[in-house]
Amino acid sequence: MNSAGHSEATAPRGLELTPFRGLRYDPDRVGSLAAVTSPPYDVVVRPDGVHYLESADPHNIVRLILPQAPTPGARNEQAARTLRRWLSEGVLAADPRPGLYIYEQRDGDGMLQRGVIGALRVSDPADGLVLPHEDVMPHIVADRADLMRATSANLEPLLLTYRGSGSPTDTTAIIERTAEQPPLLSTTTEDGFSHRLWSITDPGEQALIQADLAQYQALIADGHHRWATYRRLRAEHPSPSPWDHGLVLLVDTARYPLRVRAIHRLLHGLPVAEALKPLDDLFRVRRLEVPLHEALEALADAARTGNAFLLAGDGTFHLVDEPDPGLLARTVPTDRPAAWRTLDATVLHTTLLDHVWHIPEDSPAHIAYIHDTAATVGKAERDGGTAVLMHPVHEEVVRDLARQGVTMPRKSTSFGPKPASGLVLRALDL
């Protein structure tokens, strides 16, 4: 058992990051490291993306994070069997010494992100250490919990951010010094991102990072459902236990700013014409006969002065903005801060989904949440549904609301780049 399983249950005083023995692919046993990686489980577009990744390499991590079988129980058991087989065959092997892992991502546009992967002590929202900014869907938390119980593993890190001082800190200095050394692994995925990973095994350097991070609070940038899953599983196991900790990537956004993108909605069974019909007297609606990139520019312009959405699925785009103030007064709850009441996601969920279209936000049969803009439009056009394209929220708005304890509507933001799944895993029985 790693040191994360031996910590005593004490009142949390700050972010508590613990080294662990990472499980990593043996490069000699797989086709390529890039071929066994995957985006996080909720970014993979099912089923096309799953099938594509499965065909990329027989050992692709998607076989663990999104196993395919007729029933949930069969899926989870399949993932557990697959993980056991890969461990016994040496496809995955544990590093010999516990480490904190330095992770770097670059793209061709000059974006650079670096952070630290470790086992973070799980805390409650009331502790004010790890701040959620979105609500979660209970059925997804239950699904992830079943998978983690079956595999006894954290299969992919969630993404947390913190705001450093902007001046060199112990963590920043160690990250940048480490990045000058040869990495444990280096690969470039087909999206053009290069990935490098190092392990910090020196106890002195680990202690410096731990002491530095202990002064901060973190914002969940990506992985609300996995963090809620960590909290559920911790509650199920008497402390101390390995379930007291969960796998995370921590990024200082004062040093390495993240990109914030929108998450779009696909409304199943609601053709665009029917979606537009009740909006005539409630919003301004304009038809845009332009390519996608120009439609998104029009959305960005409209979003500067108020709520705005792009509807698509019928071969063109419809810009929906300038909601009727009376409609908003009737439908948007008034018990939250103004910054929450004026969010596009708030208006979409409380006004359009609940009041106008009567679509339940937590029903997969009625609505899907998709990160890729073109994929959302394409699926809407193929399936006869409506794509609702969103404009992203600024990170500071997200952080300010989170500090107030106010959660945004689910799937309101997409922070990135997200860590690739498959580079390092955490087994709870090591």
PyMOL commands that set and color helices and strands:
alter all, ss='L'
color gray80, all
select helices_A, chain A and resi 3-5+27-29+33-36+48-56+62-65+72-89+125-127+138-151+170-178+203-213+224-236+242-244+272-279+292-303+325-331+338-341+344-357+373-383+395-403
alter helices_A, ss='H'
color red, helices_A
select strands_A, chain A and resi 17-18+22-25+92-94+100-106+112-121+130-131+153-154+158-162+185-188+194-200+218-222+245-252+259-261+264-267+284-288+308-312+317-321+367-370+386-389+414-416+425-427
alter strands_A, ss='S'
color yellow, strands_A
deselect
rebuild
show_as cartoon
